[in-house]
């Protein structure tokens, strides 16, 4: 078992669990990498400081720089709160270190769990294939399942800590793993993997088409309203979502629904707020994306 990551400097997210300890061990075997070990203590469990001490000791063993932050989120923090806080920290470390990207230990089981969770949440076409490597986040273990990682850890006598919260079914990810994915047969698991692969390919094609349509609009911050109004509702949501993502404007499903309705029904010169400083102005002929910061 091995990882292949392009040469360079990276921030490795290490929680202290078996997955991230295997990742760190594999990456240290690739000699053209510079690694900074980053650990985020969510402050959710009373014993979480022990995770940090273990990761720090292992980083020292590998002669790698170690950075950590204590989040103090508390036991009532949600999965989303923990994830957002963790990635905010990791991106800050990446920028401070001048690293190319963050490397995480997400593996095949995580990818399947994420697909199941997003199906339950109704996150749409992108949700089925959302866990993948990106420009600033590399996930080199997605082709490997949990059993393979566990085998590597045992064979190489790695040390890790079990997160007691992983057994708590109040967290949707744990429920998806323990009550759904664990009951899949080998064949059912393979079928889901194939569906995820097909969804990723289809999503790439759709994104290319949406990007082409956005390129023929009057301006990067303007969209032809007459053309947009004629689009079917679900297609209009996809177009508007791609437009907002291209400008790095955050939104949720309710906001997207509200903006599509506003774009199609508002009288000219009305404005719809989006998030933060961003807003959309509706005119007779076009939709315009604006910001109070500009």
C-alpha positions as CSV (number, residue, x, y, z in Angstrom):
1,X,0.0,0.0,0.0
2,X,1.4,3.4,-0.9
3,X,0.4,7.0,-1.8
4,X,1.5,9.0,-4.8
5,X,1.3,12.8,-4.2
6,X,3.1,15.3,-6.5
7,X,6.3,16.6,-5.0
8,X,6.1,19.7,-2.8
9,X,5.2,21.1,0.6
10,X,1.9,20.0,2.2
11,X,0.0,20.3,5.4
12,X,-1.1,16.9,6.7
13,X,-4.2,16.8,8.8
14,X,-3.6,14.2,11.6
15,X,-6.3,13.5,14.2
16,X,-4.5,10.7,16.0
17,X,-6.9,8.1,14.7
18,X,-5.8,5.0,12.7
19,X,-6.6,6.6,9.3
20,X,-4.5,9.7,9.7
21,X,-1.7,7.8,11.3
22,X,-1.5,5.5,8.3
23,X,-1.6,8.5,6.0
24,X,1.3,10.1,7.8
25,X,3.3,6.9,7.8
26,X,2.8,6.5,4.0
27,X,3.6,10.1,3.2
28,X,6.9,10.0,5.1
29,X,8.0,7.2,2.8
30,X,7.7,9.5,-0.2
31,X,11.0,11.3,-0.1
32,X,10.1,14.3,-2.4
33,X,7.6,15.7,0.1
34,X,7.9,18.4,2.7
35,X,5.3,17.9,5.4
36,X,3.8,20.0,8.2
37,X,1.7,18.0,10.6
38,X,-1.4,19.9,11.7
39,X,-3.8,18.7,14.5
40,X,-7.1,20.4,15.4
41,X,-8.4,19.6,18.9
42,X,-12.1,20.2,18.7
43,X,-12.5,20.3,22.4
44,X,-15.6,18.1,22.2
45,X,-14.2,15.1,24.2
46,X,-12.7,15.5,27.7
47,X,-9.7,13.2,26.7
48,X,-9.0,14.9,23.4
49,X,-5.7,16.5,24.6
50,X,-4.3,12.9,24.7
51,X,-4.8,12.8,20.9
52,X,-2.7,16.0,20.5
53,X,0.1,14.6,22.6
54,X,0.2,11.4,20.6
55,X,0.3,13.3,17.2
56,X,3.0,15.7,18.5
57,X,5.1,12.7,19.7
58,X,4.8,10.9,16.3
59,X,5.6,14.1,14.4
60,X,8.7,14.5,16.5
61,X,9.6,10.9,15.7
62,X,9.4,11.6,12.0
63,X,11.3,14.9,12.5
64,X,8.4,17.0,11.1
65,X,7.1,20.4,12.2
66,X,3.9,20.2,14.3
67,X,1.1,22.8,14.6
68,X,-2.1,22.5,16.6
69,X,-5.0,24.5,17.8
70,X,-7.6,23.9,20.5
71,X,-11.1,24.7,19.3
72,X,-13.1,24.6,22.6
73,X,-16.3,23.7,20.7
74,X,-17.8,21.7,23.6
75,X,-19.7,18.4,23.6
76,X,-22.8,20.0,22.0
77,X,-21.0,20.9,18.8
78,X,-22.5,19.5,15.5
79,X,-20.6,17.6,12.8
80,X,-20.8,20.7,10.5
81,X,-19.5,23.0,13.2
82,X,-16.5,20.7,13.8
83,X,-15.8,20.3,10.1
84,X,-15.9,24.1,9.4
85,X,-13.7,24.9,12.4
86,X,-11.2,22.2,11.4
87,X,-10.9,23.3,7.8
88,X,-10.6,26.9,8.7
89,X,-7.6,26.0,10.9
90,X,-6.1,23.8,8.2
91,X,-6.3,26.5,5.5
92,X,-4.7,29.0,7.9
93,X,-1.8,26.7,8.5
94,X,-1.5,26.0,4.7
95,X,-1.3,29.8,4.0
96,X,1.1,30.4,6.9
97,X,3.4,27.6,5.8
98,X,3.3,28.4,2.1
99,X,2.2,24.8,1.4
100,X,0.6,23.7,-1.9
101,X,-2.4,21.9,-0.3
102,X,-3.8,20.1,2.6
103,X,-3.7,16.3,2.6
104,X,-6.4,14.4,4.5
105,X,-6.9,10.7,5.4
106,X,-10.4,10.3,3.9
107,X,-10.7,6.8,2.4
108,X,-13.2,4.7,0.4
109,X,-15.5,4.1,3.4
110,X,-15.6,7.9,4.1
111,X,-16.6,8.4,0.4
112,X,-19.4,5.9,0.6
113,X,-20.6,7.3,4.0
114,X,-20.6,10.8,2.6
115,X,-22.7,9.7,-0.4
116,X,-25.2,8.1,1.9
117,X,-25.4,11.1,4.1
118,X,-25.9,13.5,1.2
119,X,-28.7,11.2,-0.2
120,X,-30.4,11.4,3.1
121,X,-30.0,15.2,3.2
122,X,-31.2,15.6,-0.3
123,X,-28.2,17.6,-1.4
124,X,-28.7,17.0,-5.1
125,X,-26.5,15.7,-7.9
126,X,-23.2,17.0,-6.5
127,X,-23.7,15.3,-3.2
128,X,-23.2,11.8,-4.5
129,X,-19.6,12.5,-5.6
130,X,-18.7,15.4,-3.3
131,X,-15.8,13.7,-1.4
132,X,-12.9,13.9,-3.8
133,X,-9.5,15.5,-4.2
134,X,-9.6,19.2,-5.1
135,X,-7.1,21.9,-5.9
136,X,-6.2,22.7,-2.3
137,X,-7.3,19.5,-0.6
138,X,-5.8,16.2,-1.6
139,X,-7.3,12.9,-0.6
140,X,-4.9,10.1,-1.7
141,X,-6.5,7.3,0.2
142,X,-9.9,7.3,-1.6
143,X,-9.0,4.1,-3.5
144,X,-8.4,2.2,-0.2
145,X,-11.0,0.9,2.2
146,X,-10.8,0.9,6.0
147,X,-9.7,-2.7,6.2
148,X,-6.6,-2.0,4.1
149,X,-5.7,0.9,6.3
150,X,-6.2,-1.2,9.4
151,X,-4.0,-3.9,8.0
152,X,-1.2,-1.4,7.2
153,X,-1.4,-0.1,10.8
154,X,-1.2,-3.5,12.3
155,X,1.6,-4.8,10.0
156,X,3.7,-1.7,10.7
157,X,2.9,-1.6,14.4
158,X,1.6,2.0,14.3
159,X,0.1,3.6,17.4
160,X,-3.2,5.5,17.3
161,X,-6.1,6.5,19.5
162,X,-9.7,5.4,19.1
163,X,-12.2,8.3,19.2
164,X,-14.9,7.3,21.6
165,X,-17.4,9.5,19.8
166,X,-17.2,7.3,16.7
167,X,-19.7,5.0,18.3
168,X,-22.2,7.7,19.1
169,X,-25.1,7.3,16.7
170,X,-26.5,10.8,17.3
171,X,-23.9,11.9,14.7
172,X,-25.3,11.2,11.2
173,X,-21.9,9.9,9.9
174,X,-21.7,7.3,12.6
175,X,-25.3,6.2,11.9
176,X,-24.6,5.9,8.2
177,X,-21.5,3.8,8.9
178,X,-22.9,1.6,11.7
179,X,-26.5,1.2,10.6
180,X,-26.4,1.4,6.8
181,X,-22.9,0.9,5.2
182,X,-22.0,-1.9,7.6
183,X,-24.9,-3.9,6.4
184,X,-24.0,-3.6,2.7
185,X,-22.9,-6.8,0.9
186,X,-19.7,-6.7,-1.1
187,X,-21.8,-6.5,-4.3
188,X,-23.9,-3.6,-2.9
189,X,-20.8,-1.7,-1.9
190,X,-19.4,-2.1,-5.4
191,X,-22.6,-0.9,-6.9
192,X,-22.6,2.3,-4.9
193,X,-19.0,2.9,-5.8
194,X,-19.9,2.5,-9.5
195,X,-22.8,5.0,-9.1
196,X,-20.5,7.5,-7.4
197,X,-18.0,7.2,-10.3
198,X,-20.8,7.7,-12.9
199,X,-22.2,10.6,-11.0
200,X,-18.7,12.3,-10.9
201,X,-18.3,11.9,-14.6
202,X,-21.8,13.3,-15.3
203,X,-21.3,16.2,-12.9
204,X,-18.1,17.1,-14.7
205,X,-19.9,17.2,-18.0
206,X,-22.7,19.3,-16.5
207,X,-20.2,21.7,-15.0
208,X,-18.5,22.1,-18.4
209,X,-21.8,22.9,-20.0
210,X,-22.8,25.4,-17.3
211,X,-19.4,27.1,-17.5
212,X,-19.8,27.4,-21.3
213,X,-23.2,29.0,-20.8
214,X,-21.8,31.4,-18.2
215,X,-19.0,32.4,-20.6
216,X,-21.5,33.7,-23.2
217,X,-23.2,36.0,-20.7
218,X,-22.8,39.8,-21.0
219,X,-20.3,40.1,-18.2
220,X,-18.8,37.9,-15.5
221,X,-21.0,39.6,-12.9
222,X,-24.1,39.9,-15.2
223,X,-26.6,37.3,-16.6
224,X,-29.2,37.7,-19.3
225,X,-32.5,37.8,-17.4
226,X,-34.6,37.0,-20.5
227,X,-32.6,33.8,-21.1
228,X,-32.6,32.9,-17.4
229,X,-36.4,33.3,-17.0
230,X,-37.0,30.8,-19.8
231,X,-35.0,28.1,-18.0
232,X,-36.9,25.3,-16.2
233,X,-36.8,25.9,-12.5
234,X,-34.3,23.1,-11.6
235,X,-32.0,24.0,-14.5
236,X,-32.2,27.7,-13.4
237,X,-31.0,26.6,-9.9
238,X,-28.0,24.8,-11.3
239,X,-27.1,27.8,-13.5
240,X,-27.4,30.2,-10.6
241,X,-25.5,28.0,-8.3
242,X,-22.6,27.7,-10.8
243,X,-22.6,31.5,-11.2
244,X,-22.4,32.1,-7.5
245,X,-19.7,29.4,-7.0
246,X,-17.6,31.0,-9.8
247,X,-17.5,34.2,-7.8
248,X,-16.9,32.3,-4.6
249,X,-20.2,33.4,-3.0
250,X,-21.5,31.0,-0.4
251,X,-25.2,30.0,-0.3
252,X,-27.5,27.3,1.0
253,X,-30.4,25.5,-0.6
254,X,-33.1,27.9,0.8
255,X,-31.1,31.0,-0.4
256,X,-30.7,29.5,-3.9
257,X,-34.4,28.8,-4.1
258,X,-35.2,32.3,-3.0
259,X,-32.8,33.8,-5.5
260,X,-34.2,31.9,-8.5
261,X,-37.8,33.1,-7.6
262,X,-36.5,36.6,-7.2
263,X,-34.7,36.5,-10.5
264,X,-37.8,35.4,-12.3
265,X,-40.5,37.5,-10.5
266,X,-39.0,40.7,-9.1
267,X,-39.8,44.0,-10.7
268,X,-36.8,45.9,-12.1
269,X,-34.4,47.6,-9.7
270,X,-35.2,45.4,-6.8
271,X,-32.3,43.7,-4.8
272,X,-32.1,40.3,-3.2
273,X,-29.6,39.7,-0.4
274,X,-27.4,36.6,-0.7
275,X,-24.9,36.1,2.1
276,X,-22.4,38.4,3.8
277,X,-21.9,41.5,1.7
278,X,-23.2,40.0,-1.5
279,X,-26.5,40.7,-3.2
280,X,-28.2,40.3,-6.6
281,X,-29.8,43.2,-8.4
282,X,-32.7,42.4,-10.8
283,X,-33.2,44.7,-13.8
284,X,-35.4,44.5,-16.9
285,X,-32.7,42.8,-19.0
286,X,-30.2,41.3,-16.7
287,X,-29.3,40.0,-13.2
288,X,-26.2,41.5,-11.6
289,X,-24.1,40.2,-8.7
290,X,-22.9,43.0,-6.4
291,X,-21.1,43.4,-3.1
292,X,-21.2,46.1,-0.5
293,X,-17.4,45.8,-0.3
294,X,-17.0,47.0,-3.9
